[in-house]
Amino acid sequence: MTTQQAAIVGGAVGLLVSGVVLVLLRFGVAGVLRIGNTDLMYLVWLSSLMLTITWDRTLLGITLTVISVVLNFLTYGAIAALAERVLRLSLRKSN
């Protein structure tokens, strides 16, 4: 797998995570992402802190939601690309 492919797959995972969280928020069942005192939404989608109460109704809310999804896409893509690079370098050094 190339670094570019890893970034694309990571970005796709980031979009999937954002989509799932937004669907849960839309249907009012985002509470299933809580485990004890930990809200998994903030762990899997760091930029979800940018969401406002009107994330799906006003121009500002929708714009902030789109920016947050794009940031999540970029974050997951960068993490996947870096992980692929580190894995490739560590395997090369072990040989």
N, C-alpha and C positions, 0 to 999 in steps of 0.2 A: 504494500500500500504506500503510495506516495504521500508527501506532506500535504499536497493540494487535496487529494482524496480524503485524507483524514480531516482536514479543515471542513470540507463539504459535509461529511458525515456528522461531524461535531455540530456544525451549524444546523443541520436537519434535526438533530436531537434537541438543540436549543429551541427551534421552532415548535417541535412537538411538545416539549415541556410547557412552553408559553401557551400554546393552544389548549392543552389539557387544563391548566390552571385557570385560564379565562373562561372555559366552559363551566368548570366547577363554580367559579365566582358568579357567572351569569345565572346558573340554576340555584344559587344560594346554598350550595353544599360544600363550600371550600373548607369547612370544619373537618372534613375527613383527612385533611393534610396535617392535622395536629396529632402529635404523639407526646403525651404527657404535657409538659410546658413548652415543647418545641414545635414551632410552626414550620413544617417542611417547605411551605411555599417560599419562604425567605432563604432557605438553603439551596433549593434547586433553581430559583429564579431571583438572583440577587437584586436586579433592577425593578422588581415588582414593588419595591418601596416607593417608586415614583407614581404608582397608580393612585388615582383620586376616587372619591365616592362616585363621581359622574363619569367614570372611565368609558362608558358605552353610550352616553347621551349627549355630551356637549363637544363642541369642536376642540376645546382645550383638552378635555379628558381623552378623546379619541387620539389626538396628536401625541399626548404623553404616553398613551398605551402603545402606539406604533413605535415611538422612540424606544420605549422599554423593551419591546419585542426585538427590535433590531439590535439593541445592546446585548440582549441575551443570546441572540444568534451569533454575534461577533465574539462574545465571551466563550461560548461553547466551542466555536470554531478554533479560536486561539488556543484554548486548553487542549483540544484534540491534536492540533498541529504540534504544539510543544511536547505533548506526551509521545507522539510518534517520533519526533526528533530525538528525545531523550532515550527512548527505547532502542532506536536504531544505533545511536552512539554507544549505548551500554552493551549491546550485542556485538558491535564491532570491536570494542575493547576486550571483551571476554574471549574472542577468538584469537 
